[in-house]
């Protein structure tokens, strides 16, 4: 579904990502784990068209995403839940969700989607008229995930969805990711919470200083003694 | 008391004009964080275009108003495209200097092309005076007031109820997240410039009718006053801009009424300084700290 080959990305003189290869197959949960600054978020931003790569290729359903703008990539079926939540403040929960379906044209489909979303996130239905900025951190995370799902994506990119959340919400977030996946959406998940991420993932890649150090199934990586070392950011 | 009420009426008319201008300032600042100092000159262009369509094409008031709004919307989009878009990721000071440059360019360009003379604005609407309890109101004042209110309601509906309005607010609040929703940021910014400039165009035609005279540098002072109004109301807040503008308009009129005509501009700037010192976010500004 998504093939990333030999991807390098730099911010000015700093090379954030070097020659990275990975792929996501339809229906999978794939996770990229690694310490802060390893280049994980940069990879997601590049897939979404917010950051331009230096070299390499990104193919989605056999079509290159390089040079496409963010709205075109959303239209192609890839939605991203950005790091740090980014709800739209001073707008209601409902308006935030409506913005999620910005590119959708069919009103009936949008309404139907909204009902499905409310079923999956009952708290949002309760709070639909509330200013999104007044929600708790965990509720905001639910909102941005629901907002991304409003676009009806085939591939959902999640950037550190559990960051800064209370433990009860961390579990909830991972449950919802599995639920979304079970309903047919493919997931690319970025996490520092390696243990949780690997235990729900089909496959995982360990990234340190912009390079892929290890890859394998979620279970294999969980049991790999090198994982913790790479996860702590020491060069292998 | 009568004089006071009379000046309040005059202040409201003037304040309405400032409000139309201040809305543009505040909306444009809200989405691109640019202080669009050429906004007053867009208003001047609106007045001149109205002058032209009325004199040459014999447009009536409504047609002149709409054609000026459309003309200024196009001018606004062009300014954004030519002057501001290439500087989207530049330092703020570069953008600010550019804005002042655009302002000078428009003022002097108009002076060179059409001379800097003051000219009489054609009176498409015959002035009628009404008197209630010794307070005089002209039909032009009522027209200004009504037009401003209608335009503000339309603007509010666009911003609050339409998909484009939602996109505008989203792009203003968080451009990156808005892009991830599939919102075309450049298109949205163009749209904001179009709407803000159309408001300025309307203000230009209205001021032509009210003061009867127009000239290429007429946008300078009202532009700055409207900017002050936007700051007083809280930059980025649409109701704030309207309230700030009425305050500034009334303050000016009252200064004139008590015999300090020469100091009316100074009074406006004193208000600016006081607001910046004691209420930097303005009356309706966003005071709450951002939640991370």
Interface residues (C-beta under 8 A of the other chain):
Chain A: X48 X50 X69 X70 X71 X74 X75 X79 X80 X82 X84 X86 X87 X88 X89 X90 X91 X95 X98 X99 X100 X102 X103 X133 X147 X148 X151
Chain B: X163 X166 X167 X169 X170 X173 X174 X176 X177 X178 X179 X180 X181 X182 X183 X184 X286 X288 X290 X291 X292
